[in-house]
Amino acid sequence: MADGNSGGGNSGLAFVVGGLLVLVVVIGAFLIFGGGLTQKKQVDVNIKAPDIQAPKLPSGG
């Protein structure tokens, strides 16, 4: 009875496991590259340099 069996029972399981693996990779890529797991950081740097006067030119004399 089992002479014509080519072991095709595992192909369905492999298809399901492969589909789940692709789904996990797609969700992981969305979370990592889409910013789902990273915090949105906002850095506000306000630097004000003091006003500097140019040196006075010597009078040619």
PyMOL Python script that loads the backbone (N, CA, C, O; Angstrom):
from pymol import cmd

cmd.read_pdbstr("""\
ATOM      1  N   MET A   1       0.803  -1.204   0.000  1.00  0.00           N
ATOM      2  CA  MET A   1       0.000   0.000   0.000  1.00  0.00           C
ATOM      3  C   MET A   1       0.844   1.265   0.000  1.00  0.00           C
ATOM      4  O   MET A   1       0.485   2.257  -0.635  1.00  0.00           O
ATOM      5  N   ALA A   2       1.939   1.231   0.696  1.00  0.00           N
ATOM      6  CA  ALA A   2       2.759   2.424   0.827  1.00  0.00           C
ATOM      7  C   ALA A   2       3.857   2.484  -0.215  1.00  0.00           C
ATOM      8  O   ALA A   2       4.782   3.286  -0.086  1.00  0.00           O
ATOM      9  N   ASP A   3       3.779   1.653  -1.248  1.00  0.00           N
ATOM     10  CA  ASP A   3       4.841   1.630  -2.248  1.00  0.00           C
ATOM     11  C   ASP A   3       4.872   2.903  -3.085  1.00  0.00           C
ATOM     12  O   ASP A   3       5.949   3.306  -3.526  1.00  0.00           O
ATOM     13  N   GLY A   4       3.746   3.542  -3.318  1.00  0.00           N
ATOM     14  CA  GLY A   4       3.689   4.743  -4.147  1.00  0.00           C
ATOM     15  C   GLY A   4       3.880   6.024  -3.353  1.00  0.00           C
ATOM     16  O   GLY A   4       3.773   7.114  -3.916  1.00  0.00           O
ATOM     17  N   ASN A   5       4.158   5.921  -2.077  1.00  0.00           N
ATOM     18  CA  ASN A   5       4.311   7.113  -1.239  1.00  0.00           C
ATOM     19  C   ASN A   5       5.696   7.714  -1.466  1.00  0.00           C
ATOM     20  O   ASN A   5       6.711   7.036  -1.305  1.00  0.00           O
ATOM     21  N   SER A   6       5.724   8.978  -1.838  1.00  0.00           N
ATOM     22  CA  SER A   6       7.004   9.640  -2.108  1.00  0.00           C
ATOM     23  C   SER A   6       7.419  10.555  -0.965  1.00  0.00           C
ATOM     24  O   SER A   6       8.334  11.360  -1.136  1.00  0.00           O
ATOM     25  N   GLY A   7       6.784  10.459   0.182  1.00  0.00           N
ATOM     26  CA  GLY A   7       7.152  11.307   1.316  1.00  0.00           C
ATOM     27  C   GLY A   7       6.653  12.726   1.179  1.00  0.00           C
ATOM     28  O   GLY A   7       7.297  13.646   1.683  1.00  0.00           O
ATOM     29  N   GLY A   8       5.545  12.937   0.524  1.00  0.00           N
ATOM     30  CA  GLY A   8       5.019  14.283   0.319  1.00  0.00           C
ATOM     31  C   GLY A   8       4.318  14.856   1.527  1.00  0.00           C
ATOM     32  O   GLY A   8       3.861  15.999   1.492  1.00  0.00           O
ATOM     33  N   GLY A   9       4.222  14.088   2.595  1.00  0.00           N
ATOM     34  CA  GLY A   9       3.556  14.584   3.796  1.00  0.00           C
ATOM     35  C   GLY A   9       4.317  15.696   4.474  1.00  0.00           C
ATOM     36  O   GLY A   9       3.713  16.540   5.136  1.00  0.00           O
ATOM     37  N   ASN A  10       5.613  15.721   4.328  1.00  0.00           N
ATOM     38  CA  ASN A  10       6.422  16.749   4.969  1.00  0.00           C
ATOM     39  C   ASN A  10       6.486  18.035   4.156  1.00  0.00           C
ATOM     40  O   ASN A  10       6.911  19.066   4.677  1.00  0.00           O
ATOM     41  N   SER A  11       6.079  17.998   2.905  1.00  0.00           N
ATOM     42  CA  SER A  11       6.143  19.210   2.091  1.00  0.00           C
ATOM     43  C   SER A  11       5.131  20.242   2.568  1.00  0.00           C
ATOM     44  O   SER A  11       5.398  21.442   2.511  1.00  0.00           O
ATOM     45  N   GLY A  12       3.984  19.795   3.032  1.00  0.00           N
ATOM     46  CA  GLY A  12       3.000  20.737   3.569  1.00  0.00           C
ATOM     47  C   GLY A  12       3.496  21.389   4.840  1.00  0.00           C
ATOM     48  O   GLY A  12       3.295  22.586   5.045  1.00  0.00           O
ATOM     49  N   LEU A  13       4.141  20.613   5.694  1.00  0.00           N
ATOM     50  CA  LEU A  13       4.704  21.156   6.928  1.00  0.00           C
ATOM     51  C   LEU A  13       5.828  22.143   6.612  1.00  0.00           C
ATOM     52  O   LEU A  13       5.931  23.188   7.254  1.00  0.00           O
ATOM     53  N   ALA A  14       6.653  21.826   5.646  1.00  0.00           N
ATOM     54  CA  ALA A  14       7.737  22.729   5.258  1.00  0.00           C
ATOM     55  C   ALA A  14       7.183  24.034   4.691  1.00  0.00           C
ATOM     56  O   ALA A  14       7.750  25.100   4.929  1.00  0.00           O
ATOM     57  N   PHE A  15       6.088  23.962   3.951  1.00  0.00           N
ATOM     58  CA  PHE A  15       5.460  25.165   3.403  1.00  0.00           C
ATOM     59  C   PHE A  15       4.940  26.057   4.527  1.00  0.00           C
ATOM     60  O   PHE A  15       5.113  27.275   4.483  1.00  0.00           O
ATOM     61  N   VAL A  16       4.306  25.459   5.529  1.00  0.00           N
ATOM     62  CA  VAL A  16       3.765  26.238   6.655  1.00  0.00           C
ATOM     63  C   VAL A  16       4.900  26.858   7.460  1.00  0.00           C
ATOM     64  O   VAL A  16       4.830  28.034   7.816  1.00  0.00           O
ATOM     65  N   VAL A  17       5.943  26.088   7.751  1.00  0.00           N
ATOM     66  CA  VAL A  17       7.073  26.612   8.519  1.00  0.00           C
ATOM     67  C   VAL A  17       7.781  27.719   7.738  1.00  0.00           C
ATOM     68  O   VAL A  17       8.189  28.719   8.328  1.00  0.00           O
ATOM     69  N   GLY A  18       7.932  27.559   6.435  1.00  0.00           N
ATOM     70  CA  GLY A  18       8.544  28.604   5.613  1.00  0.00           C
ATOM     71  C   GLY A  18       7.716  29.874   5.596  1.00  0.00           C
ATOM     72  O   GLY A  18       8.261  30.977   5.656  1.00  0.00           O
ATOM     73  N   GLY A  19       6.407  29.725   5.514  1.00  0.00           N
ATOM     74  CA  GLY A  19       5.532  30.901   5.550  1.00  0.00           C
ATOM     75  C   GLY A  19       5.613  31.635   6.872  1.00  0.00           C
ATOM     76  O   GLY A  19       5.624  32.865   6.907  1.00  0.00           O
ATOM     77  N   LEU A  20       5.670  30.877   7.966  1.00  0.00           N
ATOM     78  CA  LEU A  20       5.801  31.509   9.285  1.00  0.00           C
ATOM     79  C   LEU A  20       7.150  32.209   9.424  1.00  0.00           C
ATOM     80  O   LEU A  20       7.239  33.282  10.020  1.00  0.00           O
ATOM     81  N   LEU A  21       8.192  31.605   8.877  1.00  0.00           N
ATOM     82  CA  LEU A  21       9.513  32.224   8.936  1.00  0.00           C
ATOM     83  C   LEU A  21       9.536  33.542   8.166  1.00  0.00           C
ATOM     84  O   LEU A  21      10.101  34.528   8.641  1.00  0.00           O
ATOM     85  N   VAL A  22       8.935  33.566   6.996  1.00  0.00           N
ATOM     86  CA  VAL A  22       8.868  34.804   6.211  1.00  0.00           C
ATOM     87  C   VAL A  22       8.067  35.861   6.962  1.00  0.00           C
ATOM     88  O   VAL A  22       8.442  37.034   6.964  1.00  0.00           O
ATOM     89  N   LEU A  23       6.981  35.466   7.592  1.00  0.00           N
ATOM     90  CA  LEU A  23       6.159  36.409   8.350  1.00  0.00           C
ATOM     91  C   LEU A  23       6.939  37.008   9.515  1.00  0.00           C
ATOM     92  O   LEU A  23       6.852  38.211   9.761  1.00  0.00           O
ATOM     93  N   VAL A  24       7.693  36.191  10.228  1.00  0.00           N
ATOM     94  CA  VAL A  24       8.489  36.687  11.353  1.00  0.00           C
ATOM     95  C   VAL A  24       9.574  37.641  10.864  1.00  0.00           C
ATOM     96  O   VAL A  24       9.833  38.657  11.508  1.00  0.00           O
ATOM     97  N   VAL A  25      10.205  37.332   9.746  1.00  0.00           N
ATOM     98  CA  VAL A  25      11.247  38.208   9.205  1.00  0.00           C
ATOM     99  C   VAL A  25      10.659  39.543   8.766  1.00  0.00           C
ATOM    100  O   VAL A  25      11.265  40.588   9.007  1.00  0.00           O
ATOM    101  N   VAL A  26       9.502  39.530   8.134  1.00  0.00           N
ATOM    102  CA  VAL A  26       8.872  40.776   7.682  1.00  0.00           C
ATOM    103  C   VAL A  26       8.463  41.632   8.878  1.00  0.00           C
ATOM    104  O   VAL A  26       8.684  42.843   8.869  1.00  0.00           O
ATOM    105  N   ILE A  27       7.879  41.029   9.893  1.00  0.00           N
ATOM    106  CA  ILE A  27       7.479  41.792  11.083  1.00  0.00           C
ATOM    107  C   ILE A  27       8.715  42.336  11.796  1.00  0.00           C
ATOM    108  O   ILE A  27       8.714  43.483  12.241  1.00  0.00           O
ATOM    109  N   GLY A  28       9.762  41.531  11.908  1.00  0.00           N
ATOM    110  CA  GLY A  28      10.994  41.992  12.545  1.00  0.00           C
ATOM    111  C   GLY A  28      11.629  43.144  11.796  1.00  0.00           C
ATOM    112  O   GLY A  28      12.090  44.103  12.414  1.00  0.00           O
ATOM    113  N   ALA A  29      11.661  43.067  10.479  1.00  0.00           N
ATOM    114  CA  ALA A  29      12.231  44.156   9.685  1.00  0.00           C
ATOM    115  C   ALA A  29      11.404  45.426   9.837  1.00  0.00           C
ATOM    116  O   ALA A  29      11.961  46.523   9.897  1.00  0.00           O
ATOM    117  N   PHE A  30      10.095  45.291   9.898  1.00  0.00           N
ATOM    118  CA  PHE A  30       9.240  46.470  10.080  1.00  0.00           C
ATOM    119  C   PHE A  30       9.507  47.120  11.429  1.00  0.00           C
ATOM    120  O   PHE A  30       9.579  48.345  11.524  1.00  0.00           O
ATOM    121  N   LEU A  31       9.655  46.314  12.469  1.00  0.00           N
ATOM    122  CA  LEU A  31       9.883  46.875  13.796  1.00  0.00           C
ATOM    123  C   LEU A  31      11.263  47.504  13.914  1.00  0.00           C
ATOM    124  O   LEU A  31      11.415  48.554  14.539  1.00  0.00           O
ATOM    125  N   ILE A  32      12.263  46.878  13.324  1.00  0.00           N
ATOM    126  CA  ILE A  32      13.623  47.395  13.455  1.00  0.00           C
ATOM    127  C   ILE A  32      13.837  48.619  12.569  1.00  0.00           C
ATOM    128  O   ILE A  32      14.298  49.656  13.044  1.00  0.00           O
ATOM    129  N   PHE A  33      13.504  48.502  11.279  1.00  0.00           N
ATOM    130  CA  PHE A  33      13.782  49.593  10.349  1.00  0.00           C
ATOM    131  C   PHE A  33      12.693  50.657  10.342  1.00  0.00           C
ATOM    132  O   PHE A  33      12.941  51.785   9.918  1.00  0.00           O
ATOM    133  N   GLY A  34      11.508  50.323  10.798  1.00  0.00           N
ATOM    134  CA  GLY A  34      10.429  51.300  10.849  1.00  0.00           C
ATOM    135  C   GLY A  34      10.415  52.101  12.133  1.00  0.00           C
ATOM    136  O   GLY A  34       9.595  53.006  12.286  1.00  0.00           O
ATOM    137  N   GLY A  35      11.304  51.788  13.055  1.00  0.00           N
ATOM    138  CA  GLY A  35      11.374  52.526  14.304  1.00  0.00           C
ATOM    139  C   GLY A  35      10.391  52.048  15.340  1.00  0.00           C
ATOM    140  O   GLY A  35      10.117  52.773  16.296  1.00  0.00           O
ATOM    141  N   GLY A  36       9.855  50.866  15.192  1.00  0.00           N
ATOM    142  CA  GLY A  36       8.889  50.366  16.154  1.00  0.00           C
ATOM    143  C   GLY A  36       9.491  50.032  17.498  1.00  0.00           C
ATOM    144  O   GLY A  36       8.807  50.137  18.517  1.00  0.00           O
ATOM    145  N   LEU A  37      10.751  49.634  17.535  1.00  0.00           N
ATOM    146  CA  LEU A  37      11.391  49.271  18.792  1.00  0.00           C
ATOM    147  C   LEU A  37      12.326  50.349  19.309  1.00  0.00           C
ATOM    148  O   LEU A  37      12.712  50.324  20.477  1.00  0.00           O
ATOM    149  N   THR A  38      12.690  51.278  18.470  1.00  0.00           N
ATOM    150  CA  THR A  38      13.618  52.317  18.899  1.00  0.00           C
ATOM    151  C   THR A  38      12.846  53.524  19.396  1.00  0.00           C
ATOM    152  O   THR A  38      11.733  53.794  18.946  1.00  0.00           O
ATOM    153  N   GLN A  39      13.443  54.241  20.323  1.00  0.00           N
ATOM    154  CA  GLN A  39      12.799  55.441  20.842  1.00  0.00           C
ATOM    155  C   GLN A  39      13.084  56.604  19.906  1.00  0.00           C
ATOM    156  O   GLN A  39      14.158  56.695  19.310  1.00  0.00           O
ATOM    157  N   LYS A  40      12.117  57.477  19.789  1.00  0.00           N
ATOM    158  CA  LYS A  40      12.300  58.681  18.994  1.00  0.00           C
ATOM    159  C   LYS A  40      13.029  59.698  19.869  1.00  0.00           C
ATOM    160  O   LYS A  40      12.470  60.215  20.836  1.00  0.00           O
ATOM    161  N   LYS A  41      14.266  59.975  19.523  1.00  0.00           N
ATOM    162  CA  LYS A  41      15.065  60.901  20.309  1.00  0.00           C
ATOM    163  C   LYS A  41      15.117  62.240  19.596  1.00  0.00           C
ATOM    164  O   LYS A  41      15.289  62.312  18.379  1.00  0.00           O
ATOM    165  N   GLN A  42      14.967  63.288  20.373  1.00  0.00           N
ATOM    166  CA  GLN A  42      15.043  64.632  19.820  1.00  0.00           C
ATOM    167  C   GLN A  42      16.038  65.412  20.665  1.00  0.00           C
ATOM    168  O   GLN A  42      15.835  65.600  21.864  1.00  0.00           O
ATOM    169  N   VAL A  43      17.094  65.857  20.045  1.00  0.00           N
ATOM    170  CA  VAL A  43      18.134  66.596  20.738  1.00  0.00           C
ATOM    171  C   VAL A  43      18.045  68.045  20.290  1.00  0.00           C
ATOM    172  O   VAL A  43      18.064  68.337  19.094  1.00  0.00           O
ATOM    173  N   ASP A  44      17.948  68.953  21.260  1.00  0.00           N
ATOM    174  CA  ASP A  44      17.877  70.383  20.965  1.00  0.00           C
ATOM    175  C   ASP A  44      19.144  71.039  21.500  1.00  0.00           C
ATOM    176  O   ASP A  44      19.309  71.192  22.710  1.00  0.00           O
ATOM    177  N   VAL A  45      20.026  71.420  20.606  1.00  0.00           N
ATOM    178  CA  VAL A  45      21.280  72.045  20.997  1.00  0.00           C
ATOM    179  C   VAL A  45      21.196  73.516  20.609  1.00  0.00           C
ATOM    180  O   VAL A  45      21.022  73.852  19.438  1.00  0.00           O
ATOM    181  N   ASN A  46      21.320  74.384  21.605  1.00  0.00           N
ATOM    182  CA  ASN A  46      21.246  75.821  21.370  1.00  0.00           C
ATOM    183  C   ASN A  46      22.554  76.428  21.860  1.00  0.00           C
ATOM    184  O   ASN A  46      22.785  76.537  23.064  1.00  0.00           O
ATOM    185  N   ILE A  47      23.401  76.820  20.926  1.00  0.00           N
ATOM    186  CA  ILE A  47      24.698  77.391  21.274  1.00  0.00           C
ATOM    187  C   ILE A  47      24.710  78.841  20.812  1.00  0.00           C
ATOM    188  O   ILE A  47      24.482  79.127  19.637  1.00  0.00           O
ATOM    189  N   LYS A  48      24.980  79.763  21.750  1.00  0.00           N
ATOM    190  CA  LYS A  48      25.069  81.177  21.406  1.00  0.00           C
ATOM    191  C   LYS A  48      26.476  81.638  21.738  1.00  0.00           C
ATOM    192  O   LYS A  48      26.887  81.641  22.899  1.00  0.00           O
ATOM    193  N   ALA A  49      27.198  82.022  20.718  1.00  0.00           N
ATOM    194  CA  ALA A  49      28.561  82.519  20.906  1.00  0.00           C
ATOM    195  C   ALA A  49      28.498  83.987  21.315  1.00  0.00           C
ATOM    196  O   ALA A  49      27.621  84.724  20.864  1.00  0.00           O
ATOM    197  N   PRO A  50      29.425  84.409  22.167  1.00  0.00           N
ATOM    198  CA  PRO A  50      29.419  85.827  22.568  1.00  0.00           C
ATOM    199  C   PRO A  50      29.825  86.714  21.390  1.00  0.00           C
ATOM    200  O   PRO A  50      30.560  86.293  20.496  1.00  0.00           O
ATOM    201  N   ASP A  51      29.331  87.940  21.412  1.00  0.00           N
ATOM    202  CA  ASP A  51      29.684  88.892  20.358  1.00  0.00           C
ATOM    203  C   ASP A  51      31.142  89.318  20.546  1.00  0.00           C
ATOM    204  O   ASP A  51      31.547  89.690  21.647  1.00  0.00           O
ATOM    205  N   ILE A  52      31.911  89.265  19.486  1.00  0.00           N
ATOM    206  CA  ILE A  52      33.335  89.596  19.547  1.00  0.00           C
ATOM    207  C   ILE A  52      33.573  90.852  18.717  1.00  0.00           C
ATOM    208  O   ILE A  52      33.136  90.949  17.570  1.00  0.00           O
ATOM    209  N   GLN A  53      34.276  91.812  19.318  1.00  0.00           N
ATOM    210  CA  GLN A  53      34.615  93.054  18.627  1.00  0.00           C
ATOM    211  C   GLN A  53      35.944  92.865  17.899  1.00  0.00           C
ATOM    212  O   GLN A  53      36.870  92.254  18.433  1.00  0.00           O
ATOM    213  N   ALA A  54      36.031  93.384  16.700  1.00  0.00           N
ATOM    214  CA  ALA A  54      37.280  93.329  15.945  1.00  0.00           C
ATOM    215  C   ALA A  54      38.280  94.300  16.571  1.00  0.00           C
ATOM    216  O   ALA A  54      37.887  95.356  17.066  1.00  0.00           O
ATOM    217  N   PRO A  55      39.567  93.954  16.553  1.00  0.00           N
ATOM    218  CA  PRO A  55      40.554  94.886  17.128  1.00  0.00           C
ATOM    219  C   PRO A  55      40.636  96.168  16.300  1.00  0.00           C
ATOM    220  O   PRO A  55      40.415  96.163  15.089  1.00  0.00           O
ATOM    221  N   LYS A  56      40.955  97.249  16.976  1.00  0.00           N
ATOM    222  CA  LYS A  56      41.043  98.537  16.289  1.00  0.00           C
ATOM    223  C   LYS A  56      42.325  98.577  15.458  1.00  0.00           C
ATOM    224  O   LYS A  56      43.383  98.114  15.885  1.00  0.00           O
ATOM    225  N   LEU A  57      42.196  99.140  14.266  1.00  0.00           N
ATOM    226  CA  LEU A  57      43.350  99.254  13.383  1.00  0.00           C
ATOM    227  C   LEU A  57      44.261 100.386  13.869  1.00  0.00           C
ATOM    228  O   LEU A  57      43.781 101.434  14.301  1.00  0.00           O
ATOM    229  N   PRO A  58      45.557 100.169  13.795  1.00  0.00           N
ATOM    230  CA  PRO A  58      46.456 101.266  14.215  1.00  0.00           C
ATOM    231  C   PRO A  58      46.387 102.430  13.218  1.00  0.00           C
ATOM    232  O   PRO A  58      46.253 102.234  12.011  1.00  0.00           O
ATOM    233  N   SER A  59      46.481 103.618  13.753  1.00  0.00           N
ATOM    234  CA  SER A  59      46.458 104.781  12.866  1.00  0.00           C
ATOM    235  C   SER A  59      47.864 104.969  12.299  1.00  0.00           C
ATOM    236  O   SER A  59      48.841 105.042  13.044  1.00  0.00           O
ATOM    237  N   GLY A  60      47.949 105.044  11.010  1.00  0.00           N
ATOM    238  CA  GLY A  60      49.262 105.173  10.351  1.00  0.00           C
ATOM    239  C   GLY A  60      49.860 106.550  10.607  1.00  0.00           C
ATOM    240  O   GLY A  60      49.393 107.542  10.047  1.00  0.00           O
ATOM    241  N   GLY A  61      50.882 106.620  11.442  1.00  0.00           N
ATOM    242  CA  GLY A  61      51.343 107.935  11.766  1.00  0.00           C
ATOM    243  C   GLY A  61      52.730 108.105  11.884  1.00  0.00           C
ATOM    244  O   GLY A  61      53.195 109.211  12.161  1.00  0.00           O
TER     245      GLY A  61
END
""", "prot")
cmd.dss("prot")
cmd.show_as("cartoon", "prot")
cmd.util.cbc("prot")
cmd.orient("prot")
